[in-house]
Amino acid sequence: MNSILLKPGRERPVRRQHPWIFSGAIEKIQGDPSPGESVDVLDSEGHWLARAAYSPQSQIRARVWTWDPDEALDVAFFQRRILSAINMRSPLRLDPEVSAYREIFAESDLLPGLIVDRYGAFRVVQFLSQGVERYRDQILDILSQDTELEGIYERSDVDVRKLEGLNSKVGVVWGSEPPERIKIREHAHHYWVDVYRGHKTGFYLDQRRNRREVGSWIFGDVLDAFCYSGAFTVAAIAAGAKSVVSVDSSEKALTFTSDNIALNDQVSSNTEQVEDDVFQYLRYCRDSRRSFDTILLDPPKFAATSAQVEKAARGYKDINLLAFKLLRPGGVLISFSCSGGVSQDLFQKIIADAALDAGVEANIRVVLGQAEDHPIRLNFPEGRYLKGLICSVRA
């Protein structure tokens, strides 16, 4: 088998079972591995450490499959890993109040680059690395064996595939074509999901727990910024908000917001959907002296790579600074970041700096994160990408 030899002193992360091996850690490639091919990972003295998928174009040059020298990469391997991940979500699968959740979360489920989300009778998959792309047929065959499944749809259309040297792939890969909209249930609420063109695989499944958590903090006049399809808007109305303004730059997102409000029998004259750039809308509200009791900020990813963190930090500070200025005394800011390169500590610092510049004193009341179907493997802290804070402003 081909192998990669690490530089002296660069084996520690691999020994600690971190799955990523960066190009800068590699002394030399032994053999001529093709994209996605499995290679042995050796320390600088030639001792075996792990077996990984090789990716010649990515800065993450190899992603570890296994640290067991006796574990072969065959169909049984993928069967074990896939069923283990799916079975770990059994409480969600058996919950009659939840019909959409993540079944496989890539590195955190020891399947680097593989995302599988469940929407009722359909699975939506993403193959995001050379390794899982190489074994896609075996993986799809295993995923298709669920007797309750009607179809599998692929949404491998994200930028990370370009970094891996892969082209986008979108379409039905097994079974029936999903409907134009899938109706899902999430506890007391229902939502329409577009798996064809929606963000991520169609819905922000990682916010499920937070949509319940924020209910006890929402009050008065509410601003839901970057509302997407209105899931937090629905939560705010259910929490008894006096009024809700939902803002997004996408007309289609606002249509989904309106439809999701109607789907939950929440139609009211006290809801408003605004199509606008959120940064501009926040400045408009500041200049027109419009204020709110509760503001929700759930922006899209500002930093796709570590090189973009500085620019992302400025963006997060801008929107949180403006939000603090728009809050009435005693108000609540619920703010999120889904940028993996922005750590929890950095995010808190950004919010603190925004409050300081806004001239308000705020306390963190609740720290939020991703739902339980997006687990964080202890040896892979990068799996913790969603951060959230509920902050109250002193009256």
Secondary structure, DSSP 8 states (H G I E B T S, - for coil): --EEEE-TT--HHHHTT--EEEGGGEEEEES---TT-EEEEE-TT--EEEEEEE-SSSSEEEEEEES-TT---SHHHHHHHHHHHHHHTHHHHT-TTB-EEEEEEGGGGT-TTEEEEEETTEEEEEE-SHHHHHTHHHHHHHHTT-TT--EEEEEE-STHHHHTT---EEEEEEES---SSEEEEETTEEEEE-TTTSSTTSS-GGGHHHHHHGGGT--SEEEEES-TTTHHHHHHHHTT-SEEEEEES-HHHHHHHHHHHHHTT---TTEEEEES-HHHHHHHHHHTT--EEEEEE----S-SSGGGHHHHHHHHHHHHHHHHHHEEEEEEEEEEE--TTS-HHHHHHHHHHHHHHHT--EEEEEEEE--TTS---TT-GGG---EEEEEEE--
